[in-house]
Amino acid sequence: MSKHSPLHDAVLSWLQHAGNLSPTPQSIGVLTLLPHWGDVARAVTNAAPRGEHPDLYTKVDGGWIPNSQTLLVVSGLAEAARLIAHGVPLAVSDVADSFVTFCTGPAKVPERWLLLNGDFPQGTRILLGRYTLQTFTADELSQTLPMPALNVLERRNHDLGVITGAPFLHILDPDRKVTRRPTWFDFTGPRAEAQHWQGLLPLMLWDNELLRVDSVFTVVRGRRFDLNPRAVPTTIRMYEDRYGREEEVEVRDTGDFHVAAAALPALAAFCTAISAKIDLVMAGVNHEGPIPRERARRLERAARHLLAAYQRTYDDYGVWEVDADELLLDYVVALESLLRSPNDQRRGITSSLQSRASALFLGNAHQDQVRALVRAAYDARSRYVHGQEIKNQTEQKKLEELQRLRLLTLQVILRWLVLTPTDTGDLAALLDEAARGTGRKRYIDQSLRDFFTATPPRGRPTDITTA
């Protein structure tokens, strides 16, 4: 700390004048007019040059100066000044130490945190390839904030209550600029559910309940937590206090995707297995052969369309009526992406998709059901894109068929991942052989039984038996 003593001393001198402020919140301009703020800015320039800490600076009139918004608001220094003005006793030397750490600490790698609409046990931490699914305690969340050791962030700590224990899917994002404040609709790249499909897909294949991305935050631990409570969907629940009186409490809306503590080991095993299969397929993008490269692209496109449909499905049978046909298209595109072969001719593709989809299931009855559902979905898709009306279909029936198609698409993607070759072989050709009865028992049936026995999802599919 000795080499940063000028910065430490300048902050201490500035804080000594905070008691002269009005207890009401002060603007940034007022805070920068306090004596010694110029000393603080100069000390920041010397202790944390822009080349090492660019997020501390802003460009004004062609030159770079310390960013007062970052130094005062993001760091928590303004909140400390407000508490001092309120007469709250603070260890100002600790505040100054934390501010020095904020300005001069090693550069942290930005992360993307995707808030999911599910409910997971406390202590959840599951690796999904490069992603981590994690629930955070209030203390763990507070450690991501600037000045975590100080109890000066009362408003932020209150905000953290909304997401304490919430499931986040997070990943390092070193190319993300810390200086800009991202929003859900980040136009610098694809939407979050599409960009981060590799972390989301294993969770969605684990259970049929809907799992969506509710909000996306940028986190630089100890520097910035881009939390906005208004970006966290909430709902009102009724609770009884100890006197038996009901009271309304605003809590995070957790949706229907709930995982009990007892199911956590099985979820972790399943996600590990599926993430490994996804990584194997996606490694094909660097392969010399055309089939591995196309296979990787087809998996990514299928996942993106599945996730696009999920983001517009608000409950099991609930979508906006104007979206229903487009969601059907998303599911059909996902199926077609996986089940088509590079060698397919245009004629007979509908029949091929039905045959290959049904070959992924065991038993004649299940295969007939799959074949009928794919045929109906493809017929509806053709009518839609050709501007024709889908007759004799009520809104309720359309929603029911859309729900069945969603469940089928999940199963097709899962089974495709389980069965797809990791070499230059084409799964479509194997499915065609299986549909003709060649090699079915060895390659399809037993492989599926082995996977669903060793690492089953939450519910074992009804066509899978252990016999």
C-alpha positions, -999 to +999 in steps of 0.1 A: +000+000+000+030+023+006+036+031-031-001+042-033+000+063-002-007+096-021-040+081-034-049+067+000-041+101+017-060+121-010-091+099-005-089+103+033-087+141+029-117+141+006-137+120+030-131+144+059-153+169+041-182+145+034-197+153+068-204+188+056-227+174+029-265+174+031-278+138+040-298+138+008-282+122-023-257+144-040-250+147-077-216+137-091-209+174-098-214+183-061-191+155-049-164+166-073-165+201-059-155+189-024-120+199-014-092+175-025-112+158-053-086+172-077-059+155-056-078+122-058-081+125-096-044+132-100-034+104-076-056+080-096-038+091-128-004+083-112-014+051-094-036+035-121-026+048-156-051+044-184-030+018-202-035-006-173-070+004-162-089+019-192-123+015-175-113+042-149-111+069-177-133+088-200-125+110-230-133+147-227-123+173-254-099+149-271-081+139-239-085+112-212-094+120-176-104+099-147-141+091-149-159+106-119-189+083-124-167+053-121-146+066-093-176+077-072-206+056-080-192+023-093-166+021-066-190+029-038-171+060-027-202+082-032-223+059-010-196+061+017-198+099+016-236+098+018-234+075+049-208+098+065-232+128+058-259+108+076-237+104+107-230+067+102-197+059+118-173+044+092-137+033+093-126+059+067-092+044+065-107+011+055-128+029+029-097+045+015-078+012+015-107-004-005-108+025-029-071+021-036-076-016-042-105-008-065-083+015-086-050-004-086-059-041-082-050-066-110-072-063-141-101-088-138-115-107-167-151-097-176-178-124-173-212-129-187-238-140-161-271-154-175-299-154-149-321-185-154-357-187-144-352-219-125-348-230-089-317-249-079-304-260-045-281-238-025-245-246-033-251-257-068-220-256-089-219-277-121-194-274-150-209-274-185-179-272-208-166-237-205-197-226-185-205-229-148-240-232-134-239-218-099-261-204-072-246-177-050-251-169-013-255-132-003-220-132+010-206-147-023-225-121-043-213-093-021-177-104-028-182-096-065-190-059-056-164-031-052-154-026-015-169-060-005-156-059+030-174-027+038-210-023+049-215+008+029-235-005+000-269-007+017-289-001-015-269-026-035-271-052-008-309-048-008-309-053-045-289-085-042-316-100-021-336-105-053-310-128-068-295-144-037-297-182-044-307-177-080-291-199-107-266-182-129-248-196-159-215-177-162-186-177-185-154-157-189-158-131-217-123-114-220-133-096-252-162-077-236-155-040-230-161-031-194-167+006-202-201+001-218-232-009-200-248-038-219-285-045-221-305-076-228-307-066-265-270-063-271-266-054-307-229-061-308-236-098-312-263-125-312-289-127-284-277-143-253-297-175-257-282-181-291-247-170-282-246-192-251-265-223-263-237-247-254-242-240-217-280-239-218-287-270-240-276-297-215-299-282-188-329-281-212-323-317-222-323-327-186-360-319-180-391-311-200-400-280-179-393-247-196-359-230-188-353-196-201-328-167-198-344-140-178-316-114-177-280-110-187-254-092-166-217-082-171-196-089-140-160-079-134-155-092-099-145-064-075-151-038-103-186-039-117-217-059-112-241-047-138-272-056-117-305-038-124-333-052-102-358-041-128-343-067-151-351-095-127-387-108-132-405-110-098-439-122-086-459-117-054-463-146-029-483-148+002-465-159+034-477-162+070-457-144+097-452-159+132-486-145+143-505-162+115-510-130+095-506-131+057-483-107+041-473-101+005-436-106-004-420-098-038-397-127-048-379-137-080-401-156-104-386-191-106-409-206-132-414-244-132-378-257-136-370-269-101-342-292-091-342-308-056-310-313-037-313-351-040-314-348-079-282-326-081-257-355-085-277-370-113-281-336-130-243-330-127-236-365-143-260-359-171-247-324-179-211-336-178-219-364-203-239-341-227-214-313-225-187-337-235-207-349-265-214-313-276-177-305-274-169-335-295-193-325-322-183-289-321-146-298-324-155-308-360-155-272-371-117-275-374-118-309-391-107-313-427-136-335-436-169-319-447-192-341-426-177-331-392-178-294-401-214-296-414-224-317-383-211-290-360-229-262-379-262-283-379-261-289-342-255-252-335-284-242-358-307-267-342-299-255-307-303-218-317-338-224-331-348-245-301-337-217-278-354-190-299-387-210-294-380-214-257-375-177-251-410-170-265-428-198-246-440-185-213-456-217-199-462-253-210-491-245-233-486-208-235-473-188-264-486-156-280-510-167-308-491-146-334-459-165-325-473-200-326-466-206-363-431-192-361-423-214-331-434-244-351-410-233-378-382-231-352-388-267-341-391-280-377-359-262-387-342-278-356-354-312-366-344-308-402-310-294-393-301-326-375-319-352-396-310-342-431-280-357-448-255-339-471-264-366-497-302-360-496-320-351-528-348-325-526-375-350-535-387-372-506-372-351-478-404-352-458-405-389-459-368-391-449-373-368-419-402-389-407-382-421-411-351-409-394-369-392-365-389-424-358-357-445-360-344-427-329-372-443-309-377-478-297-409-498-304-434-497-333-460-478-314-436-450-304-422-449-339-456-445-354-464-416-331-432-398-340-438-403-377-473-389-375-461-359-354-433-350-378-456-354-408-482-331-393-455-305-383-440-305-417-473-302-434-482-272-412-448-257-419-453-261-457-488-245-455-474-216-435-445-207-457-468-210-488-494-187-473-520-213-469-544-216-440-541-245-415-577-257-414-597-274-387-573-264-360-585-246-329-560-224-309-560-250-281-552-278-305-524-258-320-509-252-286-512-289-277-495-299-309-468-273-304-461-286-269-458-322-283-435-309-310-413-292-284-410-324-264-402-344-295-375-318-306-358-321-272-358-359-275-345-359-310-316-335-301-307-356-271-307-389-290-289-373-319-261-363-294-260-398-279-258-416-312-240-393-336-206-406-347-175-387-337-156-396-369-165-389-405-196-411-404-231-397-412-258-404-386-285-400-412-271-430-431-271-451-400-307-440-392-317-450-428-302-484-422-319-488-389-353-479-405-347-508-428-340-530-399-302-532-405-280-530-374-308-514-354-305-535-322-267-531-318-262-494-328-295-477-319-314-497-293-285-507-271-266-474-273-297-455-261-304-480-233-268-477-221-269-440-220-303-436-204-293-462-178-259-447-169-268-410-171-306-406-174-324-372-176-349-364-149-375-387-165-366-418-184-384-418-218-413-443-220-398-461-250-365-469-232-365-501-212-336-517-195-343-551-209 
